[in-house]
Amino acid sequence: MRFPLDQKIVGGYKFRQKTWYKTLHLGTDWRAKYVKLYAPTDGKVLKAPWGTQGGQWLYFEDNQGNIHRFGHLSRVYVKSGKVKEGKLIAKTGNSGQYTSSPHSHEDITKAGLKVNWNKISQFMDPEKFYQLKKPMKHEDSPNENEIKLLKFIKEKLYDWKKRLNSKERKKIEKKMLGYEKEITKLKKQIKELTDDNFILKQGLEARKQAQAKEVKSTSLLQRIKKLLNL
């Protein structure tokens, strides 16, 4: 037997807990945000109907004849037929009306009983049902080499971030400060050049005006000399 998810964490109502709609909860809400759902034992998928309250359901019969009902699914990969333990059968979600966040509802009906939704005595506590004595091994789970590789990558990334946040980061910040100073200096030079150009233009204009006055004065002087016969 294997737990149907990659982690076993209660994320909502527990078995027999009183719900907001004033009935006892028939199963357990597992924390599961759009993750893979696996067959807990060798068994068979009976059906995958849609319901207003639970959204997308999947009914699974385990190798002891117990019926597992998974609700609020987002996708079903196996709608009917025999499957092996650890087979990927669905994906958790947030379907249905009576749910506020993604999770996986699971209730388990005891083998050989006709389901009566008003008799909680016909149901089993999912938390107690799964007595995990060894690590889970799903068909899509990473093997030991993959786990080691992932751990190595995480460590390298951590080291890289740590270096970047200390020496490397200080170097980059120093360079950026140098660039900012250089840009400020260039802006100042451009302003000075612009100012010099403005002054030059003013000087040329003043020179033109002076030359015009000189020409006018020379012309006037020549006329005066002509009048005085000088």
VEXROLO-739930 format. One record per residue (C-alpha): residue number from 1; z, y, x. Coordinates in Angstrom, 3 decimals. Layout:
PT   i       pz       py       px
PT NUM        Z        Y        X
...
//
This chain:
PT   i       pz       py       px
PT   1    0.000    0.000    0.000
PT   2   -0.834    3.508    1.178
PT   3    0.035    6.933   -0.181
PT   4   -3.146    8.365   -1.787
PT   5   -2.975   11.732    0.044
PT   6   -2.688   12.697    3.707
PT   7    0.788   14.151    3.174
PT   8    3.640   13.305    0.822
PT   9    5.088   16.601   -0.457
PT  10    6.194   17.363   -4.003
PT  11    4.570   20.621   -5.140
PT  12    5.573   20.943   -8.798
PT  13    7.274   18.930  -11.527
PT  14    9.055   15.723  -10.575
PT  15    9.362   12.527  -12.610
PT  16   11.519   12.973  -15.759
PT  17   11.861   16.720  -15.145
PT  18   11.797   18.874  -18.281
PT  19    8.578   20.905  -18.474
PT  20    7.899   24.331  -19.965
PT  21    6.252   22.594  -22.948
PT  22    9.618   20.895  -23.645
PT  23    8.711   17.305  -22.799
PT  24    9.766   15.150  -19.851
PT  25    7.241   14.975  -17.034
PT  26    5.659   11.525  -16.869
PT  27    4.813   11.646  -13.185
PT  28    4.948   13.742  -10.013
PT  29    2.966   16.800   -8.960
PT  30    1.980   16.407   -5.305
PT  31    1.117   19.426   -3.180
PT  32   -2.631   19.103   -2.655
PT  33   -5.070   22.000   -2.389
PT  34   -8.595   20.592   -2.744
PT  35   -8.009   17.631   -0.424
PT  36   -9.222   14.020   -0.349
PT  37   -7.665   11.413   -2.631
PT  38   -7.693    7.760   -1.536
PT  39   -7.155    4.425   -3.247
PT  40   -3.463    3.514   -2.675
PT  41   -4.177   -0.260   -2.714
PT  42   -7.039   -2.649   -3.239
PT  43   -7.907   -2.279   -6.897
PT  44  -10.411   -0.764   -9.258
PT  45  -11.278    2.566  -10.797
PT  46  -11.194    2.065  -14.578
PT  47  -12.613    5.390  -15.764
PT  48  -12.821    9.107  -15.009
PT  49  -12.608   11.020  -18.302
PT  50  -12.197   14.741  -18.939
PT  51   -9.186   16.096  -20.845
PT  52   -8.163   19.540  -22.034
PT  53   -4.670   19.405  -20.570
PT  54   -5.246   17.543  -17.309
PT  55   -8.871   18.470  -16.678
PT  56  -10.644   15.809  -14.655
PT  57   -8.738   12.502  -14.718
PT  58   -9.160    9.276  -12.777
PT  59   -7.559    5.993  -13.902
PT  60   -6.896    3.512  -11.092
PT  61   -5.492   -0.016  -11.446
PT  62   -3.692   -1.222   -8.310
PT  63   -3.412   -4.811   -7.082
PT  64   -0.203   -5.326   -9.083
PT  65   -1.750   -4.240  -12.383
PT  66   -0.051   -0.809  -12.506
PT  67   -2.205    2.043  -13.810
PT  68   -2.242    5.232  -11.716
PT  69   -3.501    8.321  -13.477
PT  70   -4.570   11.239  -11.262
PT  71   -5.121   14.627  -12.922
PT  72   -6.479   18.146  -12.223
PT  73   -9.189   16.756   -9.928
PT  74  -12.113   18.871   -8.746
PT  75  -14.463   15.989   -7.972
PT  76  -14.733   12.213   -8.522
PT  77  -16.540   10.054   -5.975
PT  78  -15.977    6.668   -7.642
PT  79  -16.151    6.653  -11.455
PT  80  -15.689    2.898  -11.925
PT  81  -15.596   -0.374  -10.036
PT  82  -13.606   -2.230   -7.379
PT  83  -12.500   -0.408   -4.227
PT  84  -10.608   -1.237   -1.065
PT  85   -7.325    0.345   -0.008
PT  86   -7.947    3.718    1.648
PT  87  -11.330    4.224   -0.030
PT  88  -12.111    7.875   -0.775
PT  89  -12.216    8.065   -4.585
PT  90  -11.752   11.745   -5.514
PT  91  -10.859   15.277   -4.465
PT  92   -7.849   17.168   -5.807
PT  93   -8.227   20.509   -7.563
PT  94   -7.059   22.778  -10.362
PT  95   -8.964   21.622  -13.449
PT  96   -7.429   21.643  -16.933
PT  97   -5.573   24.246  -18.959
PT  98   -1.924   23.576  -18.138
PT  99   -1.953   24.296  -14.413
PT 100   -1.346   27.428  -12.376
PT 101   -2.361   26.292   -8.890
PT 102   -4.197   23.395   -7.159
PT 103   -2.161   20.169   -7.011
PT 104   -2.408   16.465   -7.773
PT 105   -0.626   15.063  -10.824
PT 106    0.055   11.331  -10.626
PT 107    1.752    9.157  -13.195
PT 108    2.078    5.360  -13.011
PT 109    2.231    3.067  -16.038
PT 110    3.961   -0.283  -15.546
PT 111    1.700   -3.312  -15.459
PT 112    1.006   -5.144  -18.723
PT 113    2.130   -2.361  -21.036
PT 114    0.042   -0.471  -23.567
PT 115    0.483    3.204  -22.820
PT 116    2.746    5.104  -25.181
PT 117    2.888    8.742  -24.066
PT 118    6.181    9.268  -25.912
PT 119    8.027    6.493  -24.030
PT 120    8.856    7.595  -20.491
PT 121   10.510    4.208  -19.963
PT 122    6.995    2.753  -19.605
PT 123    6.361    4.915  -16.550
PT 124    7.465    4.581  -12.910
PT 125    8.715    7.278  -10.540
PT 126    5.817    7.866   -8.081
PT 127    8.224    9.050   -5.352
PT 128   10.095    5.747   -5.462
PT 129    6.916    3.735   -5.906
PT 130    5.602    4.681   -2.478
PT 131    7.920    3.220    0.141
PT 132    5.971    3.987    3.305
PT 133    7.137    1.883    6.257
PT 134    4.140    2.477    8.544
PT 135    1.639    5.319    9.128
PT 136   -1.133    5.835    6.589
PT 137   -4.578    4.670    7.630
PT 138   -7.411    5.881    5.424
PT 139  -11.037    5.088    6.123
PT 140  -11.747    8.765    6.899
PT 141   -8.588    9.420    8.923
PT 142   -9.018   10.378   12.612
PT 143   -8.368    7.648   15.166
PT 144   -6.020    7.974   18.158
PT 145   -8.706    9.348   20.492
PT 146   -9.708   11.999   17.948
PT 147   -6.056   12.991   17.477
PT 148   -5.619   13.324   21.270
PT 149   -8.786   15.417   21.496
PT 150   -7.628   17.709   18.677
PT 151   -4.243   18.108   20.386
PT 152   -5.946   18.929   23.712
PT 153   -8.189   21.551   22.030
PT 154   -5.202   23.157   20.276
PT 155   -3.272   23.348   23.564
PT 156   -6.245   24.926   25.360
PT 157   -6.728   27.438   22.565
PT 158   -3.033   28.315   22.706
PT 159   -3.194   28.807   26.481
PT 160   -6.322   30.955   26.143
PT 161   -4.715   33.134   23.470
PT 162   -1.545   33.420   25.554
PT 163   -3.512   34.566   28.632
PT 164   -5.570   36.951   26.555
PT 165   -2.400   38.427   25.091
PT 166   -0.939   39.075   28.553
PT 167   -2.925   39.656   31.763
PT 168   -6.453   39.443   30.381
PT 169   -5.598   41.725   27.505
PT 170   -4.093   44.330   29.852
PT 171   -7.241   44.235   31.993
PT 172   -9.444   44.729   28.948
PT 173   -7.253   47.573   27.679
PT 174   -7.388   49.224   31.152
PT 175  -11.183   48.994   31.186
PT 176  -11.402   50.408   27.682
PT 177   -9.161   53.322   28.721
PT 178  -11.429   53.965   31.719
PT 179  -14.485   53.955   29.454
PT 180  -12.815   56.392   27.067
PT 181  -11.988   58.769   29.955
PT 182  -15.584   58.534   31.216
PT 183  -16.916   59.323   27.752
PT 184  -14.569   62.330   27.452
PT 185  -15.753   63.576   30.858
PT 186  -19.416   63.232   29.875
PT 187  -18.803   65.087   26.620
PT 188  -17.192   67.925   28.576
PT 189  -20.163   68.091   30.973
PT 190  -22.607   68.165   28.064
PT 191  -20.648   71.035   26.507
PT 192  -20.650   72.958   29.783
PT 193  -24.393   72.446   30.179
PT 194  -24.903   73.644   26.641
PT 195  -22.755   76.692   27.328
PT 196  -24.693   77.436   30.557
PT 197  -27.956   77.155   28.691
PT 198  -26.645   79.571   26.080
PT 199  -25.603   82.022   28.800
PT 200  -28.991   81.645   30.501
PT 201  -30.754   82.403   27.256
PT 202  -28.588   85.472   26.766
PT 203  -29.359   86.597   30.337
PT 204  -33.108   86.184   29.874
PT 205  -32.947   88.107   26.628
PT 206  -30.979   90.928   28.286
PT 207  -33.491   90.986   31.176
PT 208  -36.392   91.282   28.758
PT 209  -34.659   94.139   26.997
PT 210  -33.974   95.876   30.338
PT 211  -37.598   95.407   31.421
PT 212  -38.781   96.844   28.108
PT 213  -36.488   99.851   28.564
PT 214  -37.798  100.288   32.106
PT 215  -41.412  100.263   30.936
PT 216  -40.582  102.708   28.178
PT 217  -38.687  104.998   30.554
PT 218  -41.543  104.871   33.116
PT 219  -44.072  105.725   30.435
PT 220  -41.940  108.573   29.190
PT 221  -41.498  109.917   32.747
PT 222  -45.255  109.864   33.357
PT 223  -45.867  111.794   30.152
PT 224  -43.306  114.425   31.148
PT 225  -44.916  114.786   34.595
PT 226  -48.330  115.160   32.985
PT 227  -47.036  117.896   30.680
PT 228  -45.480  119.740   33.605
PT 229  -48.621  119.290   35.730
PT 230  -46.599  117.678   38.422
//
